[in-house]
Amino acid sequence: MSARPVLVYDGDCGFCTRSVEFAQKYIPFDADVVAWQFAELEELGVEQHRAEHEVLWVTPVGTVYGGHHAVAKLLMNARGPWSLAGAALRVQPVSIAAHGVYRLVADNRDRMPGGTPACAMPAHLRPDTVSVAG
């Protein structure tokens, strides 16, 4: 287990990759960042189908947050104004709306800026996908 949180994302998805690059450039969070295709998922306590479905934030003690909860944890980790935004994502009714928006974006990431047709395909059907035993 890592001494720092780990952000796990879909490295085959252009939209996901660009989103992570944006976060790394503009949000001062402190975590290891790894595409699920290259992560030790079992060691992180994460199943591949979950990593394919949503961004994940894994704490140093192994708690896994997914989707908008992972985004909230990333923002809270950054402190300052970002932390306030992250905390807001965890409070009702904002959390309900954040979940809906996250799922809408995630389910349509192939149509988002930077997305590619491969983003819409299940991971095992994507060309040039690195297979990870699970």
SULBELVEN-V846562 format. One record per residue. RES is the residue in one small letter. PHI is phi in whole degrees, -180 to 180 (none if undefined). OMEGA is omega in radians with two decimals (999 if undefined). BURIAL is 1 if it has 24 or more other C-alpha atoms within 12 Angstrom, else 0. Layout:
RES_PHI_OMEGA_BURIAL ; RES_PHI_OMEGA_BURIAL
This chain:
m_none_-3.11_0 ; s_-76_3.07_0 ; a_-79_3.11_0 ; r_-118_3.03_0 ; p_-61_3.12_1 ; v_-126_3.03_1 ; l_-97_-3.11_1 ; v_-113_-3.10_1 ; y_-137_-3.14_1 ; d_-89_-3.12_1 ; g_-73_3.09_1 ; d_-87_-3.09_1 ; c_-96_3.13_1 ; g_-62_3.13_1 ; f_-65_3.13_1 ; c_-63_-3.13_1 ; t_-62_3.13_1 ; r_-67_3.11_0 ; s_-65_3.12_1 ; v_-67_3.10_1 ; e_-61_3.09_0 ; f_-62_-3.13_0 ; a_-60_-3.14_0 ; q_-64_-3.10_0 ; k_-80_-2.96_0 ; y_-113_-3.11_0 ; i_-117_-3.04_1 ; p_-79_3.12_0 ; f_-90_-3.10_1 ; d_-119_-3.14_0 ; a_-159_2.97_1 ; d_-78_-3.12_1 ; v_-123_-3.11_1 ; v_-148_3.01_1 ; a_-70_-3.09_1 ; w_-61_-3.13_1 ; q_-64_-3.12_1 ; f_-118_-3.12_0 ; a_-87_2.99_1 ; e_-86_-3.01_0 ; l_-58_-3.13_1 ; e_-61_3.12_0 ; e_-63_3.12_0 ; l_-81_-3.11_1 ; g_78_-3.07_1 ; v_-120_3.04_1 ; e_-88_-3.07_1 ; q_-57_-3.09_1 ; h_-62_3.09_0 ; r_-72_3.13_1 ; a_-64_3.09_1 ; e_-71_-2.98_1 ; h_-91_-3.03_1 ; e_-158_3.02_1 ; v_-68_-3.09_1 ; l_-128_3.03_1 ; w_-121_-3.12_1 ; v_-110_-3.12_1 ; t_-77_3.12_1 ; p_-59_3.11_0 ; v_-93_3.03_0 ; g_97_3.06_0 ; t_-75_-3.08_0 ; v_-111_3.06_1 ; y_-114_-3.13_1 ; g_-125_3.06_1 ; g_62_-3.09_1 ; h_-66_3.07_1 ; h_-67_3.08_1 ; a_-65_3.10_1 ; v_-63_3.11_1 ; a_-60_3.14_1 ; k_-64_3.10_1 ; l_-59_-3.12_1 ; l_-65_3.13_1 ; m_-65_3.10_1 ; n_-65_-3.08_1 ; a_-77_3.13_1 ; r_67_3.14_0 ; g_59_-3.12_0 ; p_-59_3.11_0 ; w_-61_-3.13_0 ; s_-61_3.11_0 ; l_-64_3.11_0 ; a_-63_3.11_1 ; g_-64_3.12_1 ; a_-63_3.13_1 ; a_-62_3.14_1 ; l_-67_-3.09_1 ; r_-99_-3.07_1 ; v_-102_3.07_0 ; q_-71_0.02_0 ; p_-89_-3.13_0 ; v_-59_-3.12_0 ; s_-61_3.13_0 ; i_-64_3.12_0 ; a_-65_-3.14_0 ; a_-62_3.10_1 ; h_-61_-3.14_1 ; g_-62_3.12_0 ; v_-66_3.13_0 ; y_-59_-3.11_1 ; r_-64_3.12_0 ; l_-60_3.14_0 ; v_-67_-3.10_1 ; a_-62_-3.12_1 ; d_-75_-3.14_1 ; n_-124_-3.05_1 ; r_-63_3.07_1 ; d_-68_3.14_0 ; r_-98_-3.10_0 ; m_-83_3.09_0 ; p_-56_-3.11_0 ; g_89_3.13_0 ; g_-72_3.11_1 ; t_-130_3.09_0 ; p_-56_3.13_0 ; a_-63_-3.14_1 ; c_-63_-3.11_1 ; a_-86_-3.08_1 ; m_-87_2.99_0 ; p_-60_-3.03_0 ; a_-55_-3.08_1 ; h_-71_3.12_0 ; l_-102_-3.11_0 ; r_-72_3.05_0 ; p_-69_3.09_0 ; d_61_3.09_0 ; t_-80_3.07_0 ; v_-79_3.12_0 ; s_-80_3.12_0 ; v_-115_3.12_0 ; a_-69_-3.11_0 ; g_-128_999_0
